[in-house]
Amino acid sequence: MSSQDANSLKNDSSEFNESNANESFGKDGKLSVVPHPAALYKFLPPVVRRRVKALKKLQVDSVNIEADFFIEVHKLECKYNHLYADLNKKRRQIIAGEKEPTDEECDFKLDGTLDASPNEDLADDFLQNCPPSVRMDANTKGIPFFWLTIFKNVDMLNDMVHPHDEPVLKHLIDIEVEFIENNPMGFILKFIFTPNEYFSNPVLTKYYEMRCKPDETDPFSFEGPEIVKCKGCTIDWHKNKNITMKTIKKKQKHKSHGTFRTVAKVVKNDSFFNFFDPPQVPDDENEDIDVDTQAILTSDFEIGHYIRERIIPHAVLYYTGEALEEESDLEEEEEEDDDDEITEESDDNESSPKDFKNIQAAAPECKQQ
């Protein structure tokens, strides 16, 4: 440390003397003035604050190592995704009815419910009440509407699916993910369809660009790779089959003659397939994005990540609903933990009747800005 730094520390240390320490700490050694533990940093002597700065610099180095760790994890995902490819191909063949699994491939003993005979009354009710288009029998090929069933089972995806989407999604036979290792890192979701009357694309794609670099101005906010951009694809709709657009008719009154005419206008229609036409993200990261666009992008990023991380690797468990039960159990456990924390906090901060009156008196002062 230079003599100049030493003199600076000596001069600054006068700000933190014994009287200040007594004001900050009670006889029991606990803070009596500082309202929050985080504020302790401001009351430390300069020489101690200097050491804390050194720790923070070490923390930045730690964050950079963490970023390198996530980059290596992404490389492993790229490597192992190729190993999953053969399994996913067999899954698609079974779903599409291109391959009938052998007895050995069906030898799964961990779930006895798949071998048990269904309740005849319940089975009859199901067959009578379900639409003719989804009824199955011994002659049914593959697993019809496998992915549509998953979309209907998962609330996040079901919210995107409208009645006019379902006939199209019945042609969806697989969803794949392709990882992009670098420059920049990211992934592509591939939705594979059988030939259909709606569009000519055999595959619809959604690209997500990711960033795994701490923000230089706020490195401690880094929590791992984040999606920063997404890009859809052009859907080649057949004539009069574009379900993402609709025609509305309005009556217009002529100002001078008083006569009416009907005007047709084509507007955007709510549809799952708008997922492939997301808002554009500016190249300039400092450029502001309006609130509505930001909300759409945030939801889009969450859905894309969920499909990649949960749906594709565990598709059969979302088809049967088992994965949903596990997620529900986890949510209940988290809610119970939150309730316990709230109860403990309430116990620690019980107010006397006098304190309660003071709170009631102060309450009207709290106004939303």
Backbone hydrogen bonds in HBPLUS format (Angstrom, degrees):
<---DONOR---> <-ACCEPTOR-->    atom                        ^
c    i                          cat <-CA-CA->   ^        H-A-AA   ^      H-
h    n   atom  resd res      DA  || num        DHA   H-A  angle D-A-AA Bond
n    s   type  num  typ     dist DA aas  dist angle  dist       angle   num
A0006-ALA N   A0002-SER O   2.94 MM   4  6.25 155.7  2.00 147.5 155.0     1
A0007-ASN N   A0003-SER O   2.91 MM   4  6.11 156.4  1.96 145.7 151.0     2
A0008-SER N   A0004-GLN O   2.96 MM   4  6.19 151.4  2.05 143.2 151.6     3
A0009-LEU N   A0005-ASP O   2.90 MM   4  6.17 157.4  1.95 150.0 155.6     4
A0010-LYS N   A0006-ALA O   2.92 MM   4  6.14 151.7  2.00 143.4 151.8     5
A0011-ASN N   A0007-ASN O   2.90 MM   4  6.13 158.1  1.94 148.1 153.2     6
A0012-ASP N   A0008-SER O   2.87 MM   4  6.05 164.1  1.89 150.0 155.0     7
A0013-SER N   A0009-LEU O   2.88 MM   4  5.88 138.7  2.05 140.3 150.7     8
A0014-SER N   A0011-ASN O   3.24 MM   3  5.78 156.5  2.30 108.5 115.1     9
A0015-GLU N   A0012-ASP O   2.98 MM   3  5.71 159.5  2.03 118.7 124.6    10
A0016-PHE N   A0013-SER O   3.02 MM   3  5.40 150.3  2.11 107.4 116.0    11
A0021-ALA N   A0017-ASN O   3.05 MM   4  6.36 154.7  2.12 149.6 157.3    12
A0022-ASN N   A0018-GLU O   2.90 MM   4  6.22 151.5  1.98 147.8 155.3    13
A0023-GLU N   A0019-SER O   3.00 MM   4  6.26 144.1  2.13 140.1 150.2    14
A0024-SER N   A0020-ASN O   2.94 MM   4  6.18 139.6  2.11 142.5 153.7    15
A0024-SER N   A0021-ALA O   3.13 MM   3  5.02 123.8  2.46  90.7 105.1    16
A0025-PHE N   A0021-ALA O   2.82 MM   4  5.93 147.5  1.93 151.4 159.5    17
A0032-SER N   A0024-SER O   3.02 MM   8  5.75 157.1  2.07 129.9 136.6    18
A0026-GLY N   A0030-LYS O   2.82 MM   4  5.54 171.3  1.82 163.0 162.5    19
A0029-GLY N   A0026-GLY O   2.96 MM   3  5.30 158.5  2.01 111.5 116.1    20
A0039-ALA N   A0036-HIS O   2.85 MM   3  5.51 147.9  1.96 120.2 129.3    21
A0040-LEU N   A0037-PRO O   2.98 MM   3  5.44 161.4  2.02 113.8 119.9    22
A0042-LYS N   A0039-ALA O   3.06 MM   3  5.62 139.7  2.23 112.9 122.0    23
A0043-PHE N   A0040-LEU O   2.89 MM   3  5.28 146.2  2.01 111.2 121.7    24
A0044-LEU N   A0041-TYR O   3.47 MM   3  5.52 162.8  2.50 101.0 105.9    25
A0048-VAL N   A0045-PRO O   2.92 MM   3  5.39 131.8  2.16 113.7 126.3    26
A0049-ARG N   A0045-PRO O   2.94 MM   4  6.25 161.6  1.97 156.6 162.7    27
A0050-ARG N   A0046-PRO O   2.88 MM   4  6.01 149.9  1.97 147.5 154.9    28
A0051-ARG N   A0048-VAL O   3.00 MM   3  5.13 120.0  2.37  96.9 111.7    29
A0052-VAL N   A0048-VAL O   2.99 MM   4  6.38 148.9  2.09 148.0 157.3    30
A0053-LYS N   A0049-ARG O   2.95 MM   4  6.28 149.7  2.04 148.2 156.1    31
A0054-ALA N   A0050-ARG O   3.20 MM   4  6.57 144.5  2.34 137.0 146.0    32
A0055-LEU N   A0051-ARG O   3.02 MM   4  6.43 147.3  2.13 142.8 151.6    33
A0055-LEU N   A0052-VAL O   3.04 MM   3  4.94 114.5  2.49  90.6 106.6    34
A0056-LYS N   A0052-VAL O   2.87 MM   4  6.24 151.3  1.95 148.9 157.2    35
A0057-LYS N   A0053-LYS O   2.98 MM   4  6.26 149.5  2.07 144.8 152.7    36
A0058-LEU N   A0054-ALA O   3.01 MM   4  6.33 150.2  2.10 142.1 150.3    37
A0059-GLN N   A0055-LEU O   2.84 MM   4  6.16 142.0  1.99 140.9 152.4    38
A0060-VAL N   A0056-LYS O   2.99 MM   4  6.37 144.9  2.12 144.2 152.5    39
A0061-ASP N   A0057-LYS O   3.17 MM   4  6.54 155.7  2.23 143.7 149.6    40
A0062-SER N   A0058-LEU O   2.91 MM   4  6.26 147.0  2.02 142.8 152.7    41
A0063-VAL N   A0059-GLN O   2.87 MM   4  6.21 150.3  1.96 147.4 155.1    42
A0064-ASN N   A0060-VAL O   3.01 MM   4  6.34 154.0  2.07 149.8 156.3    43
A0065-ILE N   A0061-ASP O   3.05 MM   4  6.37 149.8  2.15 144.3 152.3    44
A0066-GLU N   A0062-SER O   2.92 MM   4  6.22 151.8  2.00 145.7 154.0    45
A0067-ALA N   A0063-VAL O   2.92 MM   4  6.26 148.7  2.02 146.1 154.4    46
A0068-ASP N   A0064-ASN O   3.06 MM   4  6.37 154.9  2.12 142.9 149.2    47
A0069-PHE N   A0065-ILE O   2.90 MM   4  6.22 146.5  2.01 144.6 154.6    48
A0070-PHE N   A0066-GLU O   3.03 MM   4  6.40 155.6  2.09 150.0 154.8    49
A0071-ILE N   A0067-ALA O   3.02 MM   4  6.32 149.3  2.12 146.6 155.4    50
A0072-GLU N   A0068-ASP O   3.04 MM   4  6.35 153.1  2.12 146.8 153.1    51
A0073-VAL N   A0069-PHE O   2.95 MM   4  6.30 149.6  2.05 146.2 155.5    52
A0074-HIS N   A0070-PHE O   2.92 MM   4  6.19 153.4  1.99 145.1 151.7    53
A0075-LYS N   A0071-ILE O   3.04 MM   4  6.38 148.4  2.15 141.5 150.2    54
A0076-LEU N   A0072-GLU O   3.02 MM   4  6.37 147.4  2.13 143.2 151.8    55
A0076-LEU N   A0073-VAL O   3.09 MM   3  5.03 117.4  2.50  92.3 107.6    56
A0077-GLU N   A0073-VAL O   2.92 MM   4  6.30 148.4  2.02 146.2 155.6    57
A0078-CYS N   A0074-HIS O   2.95 MM   4  6.30 153.0  2.03 147.9 154.7    58
A0079-LYS N   A0075-LYS O   3.01 MM   4  6.31 153.5  2.09 143.2 150.3    59
A0080-TYR N   A0076-LEU O   2.82 MM   4  6.03 173.7  1.83 159.3 160.1    60
A0081-ASN N   A0077-GLU O   2.90 MM   4  5.81 138.1  2.08 140.6 150.7    61
A0082-HIS N   A0079-LYS O   3.34 MM   3  5.88 141.6  2.49 107.6 115.5    62
A0083-LEU N   A0080-TYR O   2.95 MM   3  4.94 124.2  2.27  94.4 109.6    63
A0084-TYR N   A0080-TYR O   3.08 MM   4  6.48 138.8  2.26 146.1 157.1    64
A0085-ALA N   A0082-HIS O   3.27 MM   3  5.13 141.0  2.43  92.1 102.9    65
A0087-LEU N   A0084-TYR O   3.03 MM   3  5.39 115.2  2.47 107.9 123.3    66
A0088-ASN N   A0084-TYR O   2.94 MM   4  6.17 164.2  1.96 162.8 168.1    67
A0089-LYS N   A0085-ALA O   2.90 MM   4  6.08 145.0  2.02 144.6 154.4    68
A0090-LYS N   A0086-ASP O   3.12 MM   4  6.41 157.9  2.17 145.7 150.3    69
A0091-ARG N   A0087-LEU O   2.97 MM   4  6.27 153.3  2.04 146.7 154.8    70
A0092-ARG N   A0088-ASN O   2.98 MM   4  6.22 159.4  2.02 145.2 149.7    71
A0093-GLN N   A0089-LYS O   3.00 MM   4  6.28 158.8  2.05 149.6 155.5    72
A0094-ILE N   A0090-LYS O   3.02 MM   4  6.24 156.7  2.08 150.3 155.5    73
A0095-ILE N   A0091-ARG O   2.97 MM   4  6.19 164.5  2.00 153.2 157.7    74
A0096-ALA N   A0092-ARG O   2.86 MM   4  5.98 162.6  1.89 154.5 158.9    75
A0098-GLU N   A0093-GLN O   2.78 MM   5  4.80 132.6  2.01 150.3 155.4    76
A0099-LYS N   A0093-GLN O   3.18 MM   6  5.24 140.9  2.34 122.4 116.7    77
A0097-GLY N   A0094-ILE O   3.26 MM   3  5.16 150.0  2.36  96.4 105.2    78
A0143-ILE N   A0095-ILE O   2.96 MM  48  4.78 165.8  1.99 123.7 125.8    79
A0106-CYS N   A0102-THR O   3.03 MM   4  6.33 131.6  2.27 142.0 155.5    80
A0106-CYS N   A0103-ASP O   3.19 MM   3  5.07 132.8  2.42  91.3 104.3    81
A0107-ASP N   A0104-GLU O   3.20 MM   3  5.11 161.6  2.23 102.3 107.2    82
A0108-PHE N   A0106-CYS O   2.78 MM   2  5.65 127.2  2.06 113.9  97.3    83
A0114-LEU N   A0111-ASP O   3.39 MM   3  6.12 158.5  2.44 114.9 119.2    84
A0115-ASP N   A0112-GLY O   3.02 MM   3  5.41 151.0  2.11 109.9 118.5    85
A0116-ALA N   A0112-GLY O   3.22 MM   4  6.49 135.3  2.44 145.5 158.1    86
A0123-ALA N   A0119-ASN O   2.81 MM   4  5.99 159.1  1.85 157.6 164.7    87
A0124-ASP N   A0120-GLU O   2.87 MM   4  6.06 157.1  1.92 148.6 154.2    88
A0125-ASP N   A0121-ASP O   2.98 MM   4  6.24 161.6  2.02 148.7 153.6    89
A0126-PHE N   A0122-LEU O   2.90 MM   4  6.11 158.2  1.95 148.5 154.7    90
A0127-LEU N   A0123-ALA O   2.97 MM   4  6.20 164.5  2.00 151.3 154.7    91
A0128-GLN N   A0124-ASP O   2.94 MM   4  6.10 149.6  2.04 147.7 156.2    92
A0129-ASN N   A0125-ASP O   2.97 MM   4  6.04 151.3  2.06 148.2 155.1    93
A0130-CYS N   A0126-PHE O   2.93 MM   4  5.86 147.7  2.04 152.0 158.5    94
A0134-VAL N   A0131-PRO O   3.05 MM   3  5.77 161.9  2.09 122.2 127.2    95
A0135-ARG N   A0132-PRO O   3.34 MM   3  5.32 163.8  2.37 103.3 108.1    96
A0140-THR N   A0137-ASP O   3.01 MM   3  5.41 166.6  2.03 116.6 120.6    97
A0149-THR N   A0145-PHE O   2.87 MM   4  5.94 154.1  1.94 146.9 153.4    98
A0150-ILE N   A0146-PHE O   3.19 MM   4  6.55 149.3  2.29 140.4 148.4    99
A0151-PHE N   A0147-TRP O   2.94 MM   4  6.25 161.1  1.97 150.3 155.0   100
A0152-LYS N   A0148-LEU O   2.92 MM   4  6.20 148.9  2.02 145.7 154.5   101
A0153-ASN N   A0149-THR O   2.88 MM   4  6.09 138.3  2.06 141.4 153.3   102
A0153-ASN N   A0150-ILE O   3.05 MM   3  4.97 122.9  2.39  92.9 108.1   103
A0154-VAL N   A0150-ILE O   3.03 MM   4  6.23 151.7  2.11 157.3 162.5   104
A0157-LEU N   A0154-VAL O   3.03 MM   3  5.50 125.1  2.34 111.0 124.1   105
A0158-ASN N   A0154-VAL O   2.74 MM   4  5.85 162.2  1.77 161.7 167.3   106
A0159-ASP N   A0155-ASP O   3.01 MM   4  6.08 149.9  2.11 151.9 155.7   107
A0160-MET N   A0157-LEU O   2.92 MM   3  5.32 146.2  2.04 108.0 118.3   108
A0161-VAL N   A0158-ASN O   3.15 MM   3  5.16 141.5  2.30  99.1 109.7   109
A0165-ASP N   A0162-HIS O   2.75 MM   3  5.25 153.1  1.82 119.3 128.7   110
A0168-VAL N   A0165-ASP O   3.00 MM   3  5.46 127.6  2.29 110.2 123.9   111
A0169-LEU N   A0165-ASP O   2.94 MM   4  6.19 161.6  1.97 156.5 162.7   112
A0170-LYS N   A0166-GLU O   3.04 MM   4  6.18 129.6  2.31 149.4 160.3   113
A0171-HIS N   A0168-VAL O   3.01 MM   3  5.79 163.5  2.04 119.2 124.6   114
A0172-LEU N   A0169-LEU O   3.06 MM   3  5.14 163.9  2.09 105.9 110.9   115
A0194-THR N   A0171-HIS O   2.92 MM  23  5.32 152.0  1.99 142.5 150.7   116
A0173-ILE N   A0192-ILE O   2.88 MM  19  5.87 162.1  1.91 156.8 162.9   117
A0192-ILE N   A0174-ASP O   2.86 MM  18  5.16 169.8  1.87 152.0 155.0   118
A0176-GLU N   A0190-LYS O   2.83 MM  14  4.96 158.0  1.88 141.8 148.3   119
A0190-LYS N   A0176-GLU O   2.80 MM  14  4.96 165.9  1.82 144.5 146.6   120
A0178-GLU N   A0188-ILE O   2.87 MM  10  5.07 156.7  1.92 145.1 152.9   121
A0188-ILE N   A0178-GLU O   2.77 MM  10  5.07 151.2  1.85 144.1 154.0   122
A0180-ILE N   A0186-GLY O   2.86 MM   6  4.98 175.4  1.86 133.4 132.3   123
A0186-GLY N   A0180-ILE O   3.05 MM   6  4.98 155.5  2.11 139.8 138.2   124
A0210-MET N   A0185-MET O   2.82 MM  25  5.47 165.3  1.84 153.0 149.4   125
A0187-PHE N   A0208-TYR O   3.02 MM  21  5.44 153.1  2.10 146.4 154.7   126
A0208-TYR N   A0187-PHE O   2.86 MM  21  5.44 162.6  1.89 170.1 175.2   127
A0189-LEU N   A0206-LYS O   2.86 MM  17  5.14 165.3  1.88 151.3 151.9   128
A0206-LYS N   A0189-LEU O   2.95 MM  17  5.14 144.5  2.07 144.8 152.1   129
A0191-PHE N   A0204-LEU O   2.80 MM  13  5.08 176.6  1.80 161.7 162.4   130
A0204-LEU N   A0191-PHE O   2.90 MM  13  5.08 160.6  1.93 144.1 149.5   131
A0193-PHE N   A0202-PRO O   2.93 MM   9  5.35 172.6  1.94 153.0 155.2   132
A0238-HIS N   A0198-TYR O   2.80 MM  40  5.51 170.6  1.80 140.8 141.2   133
A0200-SER N   A0236-ASP O   3.05 MM  36  5.75 152.7  2.13 149.1 153.8   134
A0207-TYR N   A0231-LYS O   2.79 MM  24  5.07 168.7  1.81 161.3 159.2   135
A0231-LYS N   A0207-TYR O   2.83 MM  24  5.07 148.2  1.93 141.5 148.8   136
A0209-GLU N   A0229-LYS O   2.93 MM  20  5.08 161.1  1.96 133.1 139.4   137
A0228-VAL N   A0209-GLU O   2.89 MM  19  5.88 164.2  1.92 153.4 158.7   138
A0211-ARG N   A0226-GLU O   2.81 MM  15  5.44 153.3  1.88 151.6 160.2   139
A0226-GLU N   A0211-ARG O   2.95 MM  15  5.44 157.7  2.00 147.7 153.9   140
A0218-ASP N   A0215-ASP O   3.08 MM   3  5.12 139.2  2.25  99.9 111.8   141
A0221-SER N   A0218-ASP O   3.26 MM   3  5.93 167.8  2.28 119.3 122.9   142
A0222-PHE N   A0219-PRO O   3.22 MM   3  5.77 167.1  2.24 116.5 119.8   143
A0233-CYS N   A0276-PHE O   3.23 MM  43  5.75 130.3  2.49 130.2 139.5   144
A0237-TRP N   A0235-ILE O   3.10 MM   2  5.76 123.6  2.43 106.8  91.2   145
A0241-LYS N   A0238-HIS O   3.02 MM   3  5.41 145.7  2.14 144.5 138.0   146
A0269-ASN N   A0244-THR O   2.71 MM  25  4.80 171.5  1.71 128.9 126.7   147
A0246-LYS N   A0267-VAL O   2.89 MM  21  5.56 161.3  1.92 160.5 165.6   148
A0267-VAL N   A0246-LYS O   2.84 MM  21  5.56 164.0  1.87 167.0 168.7   149
A0248-ILE N   A0265-LYS O   2.79 MM  17  5.33 168.8  1.81 159.6 158.4   150
A0265-LYS N   A0248-ILE O   2.78 MM  17  5.33 159.6  1.82 159.0 166.1   151
A0250-LYS N   A0263-VAL O   2.84 MM  13  5.25 163.7  1.87 149.6 154.3   152
A0263-VAL N   A0250-LYS O   2.70 MM  13  5.25 170.5  1.71 161.1 163.3   153
A0252-GLN N   A0261-ARG O   2.76 MM   9  5.33 165.2  1.78 159.6 164.6   154
A0261-ARG N   A0252-GLN O   2.86 MM   9  5.33 145.5  1.98 144.9 156.3   155
A0254-HIS N   A0259-THR O   2.67 MM   5  5.28 170.2  1.68 165.4 168.9   156
A0258-GLY N   A0254-HIS O   3.01 MM   4  4.99 141.3  2.17 123.2 131.9   157
A0274-ASN N   A0271-SER O   3.22 MM   3  5.64 167.4  2.24 110.6 114.2   158
A0275-PHE N   A0272-PHE O   2.96 MM   3  5.83 164.0  1.99 123.4 128.4   159
A0276-PHE N   A0273-PHE O   3.27 MM   3  5.77 164.7  2.30 108.3 112.2   160
A0277-ASP N   A0274-ASN O   2.90 MM   3  5.12 159.6  1.94 115.6 117.2   161
A0287-GLU N   A0284-ASP O   3.07 MM   3  5.48 161.0  2.11 112.5 118.6   162
A0294-GLN N   A0290-ASP O   2.95 MM   4  6.17 161.8  1.98 158.0 164.0   163
A0295-ALA N   A0291-VAL O   2.95 MM   4  6.18 151.5  2.04 147.3 154.7   164
A0296-ILE N   A0292-ASP O   3.07 MM   4  6.36 155.9  2.13 147.2 153.2   165
A0297-LEU N   A0293-THR O   2.94 MM   4  6.19 163.2  1.97 153.9 158.3   166
A0298-THR N   A0294-GLN O   2.89 MM   4  6.02 159.6  1.93 148.2 154.0   167
A0299-SER N   A0295-ALA O   3.08 MM   4  6.23 163.2  2.11 146.1 150.1   168
A0300-ASP N   A0296-ILE O   2.88 MM   4  6.06 157.0  1.93 146.4 153.8   169
A0301-PHE N   A0297-LEU O   2.83 MM   4  6.02 164.7  1.85 156.3 159.0   170
A0302-GLU N   A0298-THR O   3.09 MM   4  6.27 156.6  2.15 143.3 149.8   171
A0303-ILE N   A0299-SER O   2.94 MM   4  6.20 157.7  1.99 151.6 157.5   172
A0304-GLY N   A0300-ASP O   2.89 MM   4  6.10 169.0  1.90 157.6 160.4   173
A0305-HIS N   A0301-PHE O   2.98 MM   4  6.10 161.2  2.01 146.8 152.0   174
A0306-TYR N   A0302-GLU O   2.97 MM   4  6.09 153.9  2.04 142.5 150.2   175
A0307-ILE N   A0303-ILE O   2.91 MM   4  6.15 161.5  1.95 156.5 160.6   176
A0308-ARG N   A0304-GLY O   3.11 MM   4  6.26 161.0  2.14 144.6 149.9   177
A0309-GLU N   A0305-HIS O   2.81 MM   4  5.90 168.2  1.82 154.4 157.9   178
A0310-ARG N   A0306-TYR O   2.82 MM   4  5.40 158.1  1.87 141.5 148.3   179
A0311-ILE N   A0306-TYR O   3.22 MM   5  6.63 157.8  2.27 143.5 150.2   180
A0312-ILE N   A0307-ILE O   2.96 MM   5  6.00 173.4  1.97 165.4 164.2   181
A0314-HIS N   A0310-ARG O   3.20 MM   4  6.00 145.0  2.33 142.2 151.3   182
A0317-LEU N   A0314-HIS O   3.01 MM   3  5.53 128.6  2.28 113.6 126.7   183
A0318-TYR N   A0314-HIS O   3.26 MM   4  6.66 137.3  2.45 148.5 160.3   184
A0318-TYR N   A0315-ALA O   3.03 MM   3  5.25 134.2  2.24 103.2 115.9   185
A0319-TYR N   A0315-ALA O   2.93 MM   4  6.24 141.6  2.08 148.4 160.5   186
A0320-THR N   A0316-VAL O   3.00 MM   4  6.26 155.6  2.06 145.4 150.3   187
A0321-GLY N   A0317-LEU O   3.04 MM   4  5.83 123.2  2.38 118.9 132.8   188
A0323-ALA N   A0317-LEU O   3.03 MM   6  5.10 173.1  2.04 119.4 121.7   189
A0325-GLU N   A0321-GLY O   3.16 MM   4  6.50 147.1  2.27 147.3 155.9   190
A0326-GLU N   A0322-GLU O   3.17 MM   4  6.51 155.3  2.23 148.4 154.2   191
A0327-GLU N   A0323-ALA O   3.02 MM   4  6.28 159.5  2.06 146.5 151.9   192
A0328-SER N   A0324-LEU O   2.88 MM   4  6.05 153.3  1.96 144.3 152.0   193
A0329-ASP N   A0325-GLU O   2.92 MM   4  6.17 153.3  1.99 146.0 153.0   194
A0330-LEU N   A0326-GLU O   2.99 MM   4  6.27 156.4  2.04 148.6 154.8   195
A0331-GLU N   A0327-GLU O   2.94 MM   4  6.18 156.4  2.00 147.6 153.9   196
A0332-GLU N   A0328-SER O   2.95 MM   4  6.20 155.4  2.01 147.5 154.0   197
A0333-GLU N   A0329-ASP O   2.98 MM   4  6.25 155.3  2.04 147.2 153.7   198
A0334-GLU N   A0330-LEU O   2.96 MM   4  6.23 157.1  2.02 148.8 154.9   199
A0335-GLU N   A0331-GLU O   2.90 MM   4  6.15 154.6  1.96 147.4 154.6   200
A0336-GLU N   A0332-GLU O   2.90 MM   4  6.15 154.7  1.97 147.6 154.4   201
A0337-ASP N   A0333-GLU O   2.94 MM   4  6.21 155.3  2.00 146.8 153.5   202
A0338-ASP N   A0334-GLU O   2.91 MM   4  6.17 154.9  1.97 146.2 153.2   203
A0339-ASP N   A0335-GLU O   2.87 MM   4  6.13 155.2  1.93 147.4 154.2   204
A0340-ASP N   A0336-GLU O   2.91 MM   4  6.17 154.9  1.97 147.7 154.5   205
A0341-GLU N   A0337-ASP O   2.98 MM   4  6.26 155.4  2.04 147.3 153.6   206
A0342-ILE N   A0338-ASP O   2.95 MM   4  6.23 157.1  2.00 149.2 155.4   207
A0343-THR N   A0339-ASP O   2.91 MM   4  6.14 159.6  1.95 150.6 156.1   208
A0344-GLU N   A0340-ASP O   2.92 MM   4  6.13 163.3  1.95 151.5 155.7   209
A0345-GLU N   A0341-GLU O   2.92 MM   4  6.09 158.8  1.97 146.6 152.9   210
A0346-SER N   A0342-ILE O   2.89 MM   4  6.09 150.5  1.98 145.0 153.4   211
A0347-ASP N   A0343-THR O   2.92 MM   4  6.22 154.3  1.99 148.7 155.5   212
A0348-ASP N   A0344-GLU O   2.98 MM   4  6.23 153.4  2.05 147.9 154.9   213
A0349-ASN N   A0345-GLU O   3.10 MM   4  6.20 130.5  2.36 137.6 149.8   214
A0349-ASN N   A0346-SER O   3.22 MM   3  5.18 135.1  2.43  93.4 105.6   215
A0355-ASP N   A0352-SER O   2.98 MM   3  5.04 110.2  2.49  98.8 115.2   216
A0356-PHE N   A0352-SER O   2.86 MM   4  6.14 154.3  1.93 155.8 164.1   217
A0357-LYS N   A0353-PRO O   3.03 MM   4  6.30 150.4  2.12 143.0 149.7   218
A0358-ASN N   A0354-LYS O   3.07 MM   4  6.43 153.3  2.14 145.8 153.3   219
A0359-ILE N   A0355-ASP O   2.92 MM   4  6.26 150.9  2.00 148.2 156.3   220
A0360-GLN N   A0356-PHE O   2.90 MM   4  6.21 159.8  1.94 149.0 154.3   221
A0361-ALA N   A0357-LYS O   2.91 MM   4  6.14 153.8  1.97 147.1 154.3   222
A0362-ALA N   A0358-ASN O   2.96 MM   4  6.17 144.5  2.09 141.2 150.9   223
A0363-ALA N   A0359-ILE O   2.92 MM   4  6.00 134.2  2.14 146.9 158.9   224
A0365-GLU N   A0362-ALA O   2.96 MM   3  5.63 149.5  2.05 120.9 130.1   225
A0366-CYS N   A0363-ALA O   2.94 MM   3  5.61 159.3  1.99 123.7 129.5   226
